[in-house]
Amino acid sequence: MQDSPHSALCRYVSEFLGTYFLVLTIGCNVLTGSVSTALSVGTILMVMIYSLYSVSGAHFNPAVTLAVKISGRNLISMADVIFYIISQIIGGIAAGLTYSLIFGSVFVMAPTGKFTALSAGVCEVVYTTALCYVVLNVATTEKQASNEYFGLASGFTVVAAALAIGGISGCCLNPAVSVAAASVAFMSRGVVAFRFLHVYIFAPFIGSAIASLCFYIVQREDEYARQGSGSAHEFDELESPSRGNRAESRFNLTSINY
């Protein structure tokens, strides 16, 4: 985040670590056939958010990073967007190598049973929208700056999503997860590991964009303070001393691209 008191390196390591433990937890649950995968994954996401939010904003997901960027408000620089996503993907691959070493096995994201790639893609779009929308509302708004439930809200969104669509798409919602799983599986399965990768990359990014649009429509009177009329509106100054992650911004609304 642009106004974080931590250095760029600290922020990128934070994103690496959070994504590493998230992907490792997913891999361990999948490869042991755990019946509590949804709760386990949602819980690790929640605790890593509480642990690292003050450092990097605790995205751990390229779709979330994109949502924060295109929601405007100057909360994250383009350089951070790029390096956050790189850190997340590297963290995911490191986790994939770890669980493959532990289990001697791998997995890939793919539609489950009778369900098609289209069905899986729709599910991924819808629930990534839900996840990114929740994050934008509970973790990036001025009015929510002092709440203590943002990690719980994000984690349990993933729990709800996993219970709802885990049997359809596998519930990825995170391009770093799918890229990591496919990259590690490629070493033993070859190009077949990438068969459905496009679904699990593009669907979350589409959901991210939809979430940002919904956030703007719902929150524009609070988060996007209007001055003047027509296309001359600007954002009011946003500041949150309690989190230290808000950037002071004067940002023209006409520059947002959804």
C-alpha positions in Angstrom: 0.0 0.0 0.0 1.3 3.4 -0.9 1.0 4.9 2.7 2.3 1.8 4.5 5.1 2.5 7.0 6.7 -0.7 5.8 9.2 -0.9 3.0 8.4 -2.3 -0.4 10.4 -5.4 0.3 8.5 -6.0 3.6 5.2 -5.7 1.7 6.2 -8.1 -1.0 7.5 -10.7 1.5 4.2 -10.3 3.4 2.3 -11.2 0.2 4.6 -14.1 -0.4 4.2 -15.5 3.1 0.4 -15.1 3.2 -0.1 -16.7 -0.2 2.4 -19.5 0.7 0.5 -20.6 3.8 -2.9 -20.2 2.0 -1.8 -22.4 -1.0 0.0 -24.9 1.3 -3.2 -25.3 3.4 -5.3 -25.8 0.3 -2.8 -28.5 -1.0 -2.6 -30.4 2.2 -6.4 -30.5 2.5 -7.0 -31.6 -1.1 -4.3 -34.3 -1.0 -5.5 -35.7 2.3 -9.1 -35.6 1.2 -10.1 -33.6 4.3 -13.8 -33.1 4.9 -13.1 -29.8 6.6 -11.3 -28.1 3.7 -13.6 -25.1 3.6 -13.1 -24.3 7.3 -9.4 -25.0 7.2 -8.8 -22.7 4.2 -11.0 -20.0 5.4 -9.3 -20.0 8.8 -5.8 -19.8 7.5 -6.8 -16.9 5.3 -8.4 -15.2 8.3 -5.4 -15.5 10.6 -2.9 -14.5 7.9 -5.0 -11.4 7.2 -5.0 -10.4 10.8 -1.2 -11.2 11.0 -0.1 -9.2 7.9 -2.8 -6.6 7.1 -0.8 -3.8 8.7 2.2 -4.7 6.5 0.8 -5.1 3.0 -3.0 -5.0 3.2 -3.1 -8.8 3.1 -4.3 -9.5 -0.4 -2.8 -12.9 -1.0 -4.8 -13.0 -4.3 -4.2 -11.3 -7.6 -7.9 -10.8 -8.0 -8.1 -8.9 -4.7 -5.1 -6.8 -5.7 -6.7 -5.9 -9.0 -10.0 -5.1 -7.3 -8.2 -2.7 -4.9 -6.5 -1.0 -7.8 -9.4 -0.5 -10.1 -11.7 0.6 -7.3 -9.7 3.8 -7.4 -9.0 6.0 -4.3 -5.2 5.8 -4.9 -4.8 3.0 -2.3 -2.1 1.1 -4.2 0.4 2.0 -6.9 0.8 0.2 -10.2 4.3 -0.9 -9.2 2.9 -2.5 -6.1 0.1 -4.2 -8.1 2.7 -5.8 -10.3 5.1 -6.9 -7.5 2.2 -8.0 -5.3 1.0 -10.4 -8.0 4.5 -11.6 -8.7 5.1 -12.2 -5.0 1.7 -14.1 -4.7 2.5 -16.3 -7.6 6.0 -17.1 -6.3 4.6 -17.8 -2.9 2.0 -20.1 -4.4 4.5 -22.1 -6.4 6.8 -22.4 -3.3 3.8 -23.8 -1.4 3.1 -26.2 -4.3 6.6 -27.5 -4.2 6.3 -28.0 -0.5 3.1 -30.1 -0.6 4.4 -32.1 -3.6 7.5 -32.9 -1.5 5.4 -33.9 1.5 2.9 -36.0 -0.3 4.7 -37.0 -3.5 1.5 -36.0 -5.3 -0.1 -33.0 -7.0 -3.5 -31.7 -8.1 -4.9 -29.3 -10.6 -7.9 -27.1 -10.6 -10.7 -28.6 -12.8 -14.5 -28.8 -12.9 -15.8 -31.6 -10.7 -17.8 -34.6 -12.0 -20.4 -33.8 -14.5 -19.9 -30.1 -14.5 -18.4 -28.3 -17.5 -15.7 -25.6 -17.8 -18.6 -23.1 -18.3 -20.3 -24.1 -15.1 -17.0 -23.8 -13.2 -16.2 -20.5 -14.8 -19.6 -19.0 -13.8 -19.2 -20.2 -10.2 -15.7 -18.7 -10.0 -16.8 -15.4 -11.4 -19.8 -15.1 -9.0 -17.9 -16.1 -5.8 -14.8 -14.1 -6.6 -17.1 -11.2 -7.0 -18.4 -11.9 -3.5 -14.9 -12.2 -2.1 -13.5 -9.0 -3.6 -16.7 -7.1 -2.8 -16.4 -8.1 0.8 -12.8 -7.2 1.0 -13.3 -3.8 -0.6 -16.1 -3.0 1.9 -14.6 -4.2 5.1 -10.9 -3.6 4.6 -10.5 -0.5 2.4 -13.3 2.0 3.3 -12.9 5.0 5.5 -16.0 4.2 7.6 -14.8 0.7 8.3 -11.2 1.8 9.2 -11.5 0.8 12.8 -13.4 -2.4 12.6 -11.9 -5.6 13.9 -13.9 -8.2 11.9 -12.4 -7.6 8.4 -10.3 -10.8 8.6 -13.3 -12.8 9.8 -15.5 -11.5 7.1 -13.0 -12.3 4.3 -12.2 -15.8 5.7 -15.8 -16.8 6.1 -16.6 -15.6 2.6 -14.2 -18.2 1.4 -15.7 -20.8 3.8 -19.2 -20.1 2.4 -17.9 -20.2 -1.2 -16.1 -23.5 -0.7 -19.1 -25.1 0.8 -21.3 -23.8 -2.1 -19.2 -24.5 -5.2 -16.4 -26.8 -4.0 -18.3 -29.7 -5.6 -18.6 -27.7 -8.9 -15.4 -25.9 -9.6 -13.3 -26.8 -6.7 -13.6 -23.2 -5.4 -10.3 -21.5 -6.4 -11.2 -17.8 -6.5 -7.5 -17.1 -6.8 -5.3 -17.1 -9.9 -2.2 -17.6 -7.7 -3.7 -20.9 -6.5 -4.4 -22.2 -9.9 -1.1 -21.1 -11.5 0.8 -22.7 -8.6 -1.1 -26.0 -8.8 -0.7 -26.2 -12.6 3.0 -25.2 -12.5 3.9 -27.9 -10.0 1.7 -30.5 -11.7 3.3 -29.8 -15.0 6.5 -31.4 -13.9 4.8 -34.8 -13.6 1.7 -34.5 -15.8 2.9 -32.4 -18.7 0.7 -29.9 -20.6 -2.5 -31.6 -19.4 -2.0 -29.7 -16.2 -2.8 -26.5 -18.0 -6.1 -27.8 -19.6 -8.4 -25.6 -17.5 -5.9 -23.0 -16.3 -7.5 -20.3 -18.4 -10.8 -20.7 -16.6 -9.2 -20.3 -13.2 -7.2 -17.3 -14.2 -9.7 -15.2 -16.2 -12.8 -16.0 -14.2 -11.5 -14.5 -10.9 -10.2 -11.4 -12.7 -13.7 -10.9 -14.2 -15.2 -11.3 -10.8 -12.7 -8.7 -9.5 -13.8 -6.2 -12.1 -17.5 -6.8 -11.3 -16.9 -6.4 -7.6 -15.1 -3.1 -8.2 -18.0 -1.8 -10.2 -20.6 -2.9 -7.6 -18.5 -1.2 -4.9 -18.4 2.0 -6.8 -22.2 2.0 -7.4 -23.0 1.3 -3.8 -20.2 3.3 -2.1 -19.8 6.3 -4.3 -21.7 8.7 -2.0 -19.4 7.8 0.9 -16.1 6.8 -0.6 -16.2 9.0 -3.7 -17.1 12.4 -2.4 -18.3 14.7 -5.1 -17.2 18.2 -5.7 -18.6 20.4 -8.5 -20.7 18.7 -11.2 -20.4 16.7 -14.4 -17.0 15.1 -15.0 -15.1 17.4 -12.6 -15.8 15.3 -9.5 -12.8 14.3 -7.4 -12.3 12.0 -4.4 -12.1 13.7 -1.0 -9.1 13.1 1.1 -9.1 9.6 2.6 -7.2 9.0 5.8 -7.1 6.2 8.3 -4.6 6.7 11.1 -5.7 3.5 12.9 -4.6 1.3 10.0 -1.9 3.4 8.4 -2.8 2.0 5.0 -4.9 4.9 3.5 -3.3 7.2 1.0 -4.2 10.8 0.8 -5.8 11.2 -2.6 -7.2 13.7 -5.0 -8.3 11.5 -7.8 -10.5 12.4 -10.8 -13.5 10.0 -11.2 -13.2 10.2 -15.0 -9.9 8.3 -14.9 -11.4 5.1 -13.5 -11.7 2.3 -16.1 -14.0 -0.6 -15.3 
